[in-house]
Amino acid sequence: MGKWYIIFIIPVVRFLLNINNCLYLRKALRLHGDFLRGRLEGAKEKEKKKGKKAFKWIEANQMEIKRRVLNSGAKGQIKSYMKPVGLGYGKPEHVNPLDNLLFLNEDILESARSTISLAKGHYWTQAWLSFNPLFWLEMIVFLPREISKMIKFDKSSKLVQNVIQIVQLVYWGISILYIIKLLNK
């Protein structure tokens, strides 16, 4: 049997990592909802306590929430709002919703929750793709492209795109030669 069991461990580990991220972001959304319900007018004392506890958790974990969202590929949109400066005047301000999860502005809160939900969905999908043989086949066939995604090369550069395509072609050529060599044994 040898070390073939490693092939089965990799999908399980990938599944667990993605499910962990999904559950973490689900908890963040649930606690964010608790925070908002605790801030509503007419909220009961129990809801206010839950809201304060949720506020502390979100405040302490805001950077981790943002890191996991950004690692999923979801980008927080920059939002604008008018900050009152007095005498009926306002000053335009720009904020990243992921940096301001506790800022009580409806547009910013909606954008933040939407982005976190999008990231949560990404992790959920990626977790279940871990057990899809077609996903792994595509990963192997396009390995150089996948590696370039992990390294996060600047793909806007035409030179980088061409180098990735050349490496992909060389990889396919070597793979075909290797398979032919195995079949001739």
Residue pairs with C-beta under 8 A, 6 or more apart in sequence:
11 130
11 131
11 136
12 130
14 126
14 127
14 130
15 127
15 128
15 130
15 131
18 123
18 124
18 126
18 127
18 130
19 123
19 124
19 127
21 68
21 71
21 72
21 119
21 123
22 120
22 123
22 124
22 127
24 64
24 65
24 68
25 65
25 68
25 69
25 116
25 117
25 119
25 120
25 123
26 120
28 58
28 61
28 65
28 116
29 113
29 116
29 117
29 120
31 54
31 57
31 58
32 54
32 58
32 101
32 112
32 113
32 116
34 47
34 50
34 51
34 53
34 54
35 51
35 54
35 55
35 58
35 102
36 51
36 109
37 43
37 47
37 50
37 51
38 47
38 48
38 49
38 50
38 51
38 52
38 54
38 55
39 51
39 104
40 47
43 51
55 102
58 65
58 101
58 102
59 102
62 98
62 99
62 101
62 102
65 98
65 101
65 116
66 76
66 98
66 99
68 119
68 123
69 76
69 98
69 115
69 116
69 119
70 76
70 98
72 118
72 119
72 122
72 123
73 119
73 122
74 115
74 118
74 119
74 122
75 115
76 96
76 97
76 98
76 99
76 111
76 112
76 115
77 97
77 111
77 115
78 94
78 95
78 96
79 94
79 95
79 96
79 97
79 105
79 107
79 108
79 111
80 92
80 93
80 94
81 92
81 93
81 95
81 105
81 107
81 108
82 90
82 91
82 92
82 93
83 90
83 91
83 92
83 93
84 90
85 91
95 103
95 108
97 108
97 109
97 111
97 112
97 115
98 112
98 115
98 116
100 108
100 112
101 109
101 112
103 109
129 135
139 146
141 172
142 168
143 171
144 164
144 167
144 168
144 171
145 164
145 168
148 155
148 160
148 164
153 160
153 164
154 160
155 161
155 164
